[in-house]
Amino acid sequence: MNIPVQTLYDQYLEVFPQEIETLRPFAEQLAQKGEQGITDRSTFDAGHVTSGAIVVSLPSKRVLLIDHAVLQMQLQPGGHVEPEDDSILAAAYRELEEETGIPEGAVTYVPLSEQNKFLPFAINVQSIPANSAKNEPNHTHYDFWYLFTAPDGTEVHSEDEGATNPQWTPFARFAESTEFSRDAQKIDKLLATNI
């Protein structure tokens, strides 16, 4: 990883100190297991870091969502950090292309911090149910979200069985969803200051 997870966490809390309680399990696991113990996708006795891409098309302001086959819900493109990923941000780019067909060059990254481009604009804690097909117990995903924009008309498609039906959703509907409502204001603020 280009920047240690501990550094990302510390810098994130400098920006969003109100989230310290929500992220306490993450901080405790990071302290107990270290970098490898929180980025390795086989860590189930608490959880592991995943990466997500929030893509907003402009100027219409629609958000790209996929149907997640296992969780049976609409989510942002994203997934596990793989050993070949140089960073958690790199994982977001890779997952975006795998699940929606959008290559890195077709989106514009909107960083939370100009000083540290690897800093996510949100860290979300998501409970993942057991999956007997993958022999995975209940665990937690600490999902690092990164914001991107794409021009209206950007085509999407998926050949990924786990992430189907990529679609552009009106921002208002996205913001009303319990899964995303907490971070919609962050997205609005970032877009207003960077576009």
Number of C-alpha atoms within 10 A of each C-alpha: 14 11 14 13 21 14 11 16 18 14 16 20 14 11 12 12 11 10 14 15 10 12 16 11 16 23 17 12 17 19 13 11 12 15 17 12 20 25 23 17 18 11 17 16 12 16 25 26 25 26 29 29 27 21 24 26 21 15 10 13 20 21 23 26 25 23 19 18 13 12 12 9 11 20 20 23 28 27 23 20 24 16 12 9 16 13 18 29 24 19 24 27 24 24 22 26 19 19 25 24 18 20 13 15 9 15 19 14 20 21 19 21 15 9 8 12 14 21 25 25 21 21 24 22 19 13 13 15 13 12 12 8 6 7 7 14 13 13 16 22 23 21 22 25 24 27 23 21 22 22 15 14 10 12 14 15 16 18 12 13 12 14 23 19 18 22 17 22 16 15 17 13 12 20 17 12 12 9 16 15 14 14 16 17 12 15 20 12 10 17 17 9 8 10 8
